[in-house]
Amino acid sequence: MPAQDWDVPQDFSTVNNSLRATPRKVVAHVQLHEICHWAHNKGQERTTNKAEVIETARSSFAQLRTAATAVPLTRKVDMFGREATVQRALLTVTMHQHEHLGQTITYARSVGVTPPWTASEQASERAHSIGDSPMTQAERQRVTRYLAETGAELLHRTRHLSPLQLDYRPAAHRWSVAEIVEHIIIVEGLILRGIDVALQRPSDSASAWQGRDDALILELRNRAHSLQGPEIVLPKPEWEHADLFRRFEVVRQRTQAFAATTTANLRSHCSPHPVYGQIDCYQWLLVIGAHCERHLAQCEEVMAAPRFPRTGNI
């Protein structure tokens, strides 16, 4: 549009039947509605064509950039029937975009899609990761923090319990808190040994949860799904209570040290989970934290039982 026409009142009935204003005033107002309102007036069927959706969004963003640089930010505009400044309108658009960017990222993660910008960042991180390990700085920080936090929380919630409380069973077929902690220790030790074995084998499979670390964690933490472990992971109450927590600290410290220092190619080596299929070795470290959270929730259920001993705390 020629500059001399920028402030000439024009009819914008194709955009909004009630809107008659100068192009300068309209630019800021229209951008807020550009994607959703334009699609509504032009026909929803246009949004089903990927190329047209992308082109519409690209055109809208270009107009937004023009409005941000060409229109005074203090100018008053009508926004949803209320008076607002151009600055507020542009900020509203930006927040709206960020809201739905988050929505699309969540959807992408839920279906195992890695957005282009994330793939680029991951590639850059891998190029600058510790040693020759494909574990990125972000991955290492995540797993070491997760292991530290879940371990500390388990000790915080259970270590102070009295022997009577630790051994209490809500029912004959239910585990006590002491048995739950023993189970966590056994499983963690087995996972560490499993990772070591997997790293000795050639890389010949991919994780069934590739690109879906968060989904795997959520699935493991979900106690709505009951899992029956093999005999080898079942507790055999034979450890003294003090020894129980010492053993947990030892195995968790060993896990954390491995996660913090390993230069192994964890992502390229997998080991099967009896329920969730092939899981890469990095994900197995996350499984340790998620398994701890899952059974910490079980401990909370035991402690919430009506007949749980309320006295005898140390």
Secondary structure, 3 states (H helix, E strand, C coil): CCHHHCCCCEECCCCCCCCEECHHHHHHHHHHHHHHHHHHHHCHHHHHCHHHHHHHHHHHHHHHHHHHHHCCCCCEEEECCEEEEHHHHHHHHHHHHHHHHHHHHHHHHHCCCCCHHHHHHHHHHHHCCCCCCCCCHHHHHHHHHHHHHHHHHHHHHHCCCCHHHHCCCCCCCCCCHHHHHHHHHHHHHHHHHHHHHHHHCCCCCCCCCCCCHHHHHHHHHCCCCCCCCCHHHCCCCCCCHHHHHHHHHHHHHHHHHHHHHCCCCHHHCEEEECCCEEEEHHHHHHHHHHHHHHHHHHHHHHHCCCCCCCCCCC
